[in-house]
Amino acid sequence: DLGRNNLDITLSQLYHTVLVHLKRLPKLEYLAFEQNPVSWTSPLYRLFVIGELPKLRYLDWEEVTKAEREEASTTDRREEFTKIKNDIPDPVRKVSSAAGSRSSVNF
């Protein structure tokens, strides 16, 4: 449960600071970012997270539907998500380079 951590970041920042690490957890099925600004500031948030973490069964305490999974995997959505992932904001670059070889993430 990553809810209430005040993650006031863009989808790109979410991907580069959190999701890249969560993707390493193949059995991750439940995830909550609820009550973090990132969960309501982008209309693509839910589909983006589902697309990046396809094994999720629940996101923000709501079951991931087959329709959402299909929508997240369409070619158009994948292209949108690639653009988001390729847009690396400067603060993330600085954090990534300053972190060096650390493998843990603190929330």
Secondary structure as UniProt FT lines:
FT   TURN            3..4
FT   HELIX           11..14
FT   HELIX           15..19
FT   HELIX           20..22
FT   TURN            23..24
FT   TURN            26..27
FT   STRAND          30..31
FT   TURN            34..35
FT   HELIX           38..41
FT   TURN            43..44
FT   HELIX           45..52
FT   TURN            54..55
FT   STRAND          58..59
FT   TURN            60..61
FT   STRAND          62..63
FT   HELIX           66..72
FT   HELIX           75..86
FT   HELIX           90..99
FT   TURN            100..101
//
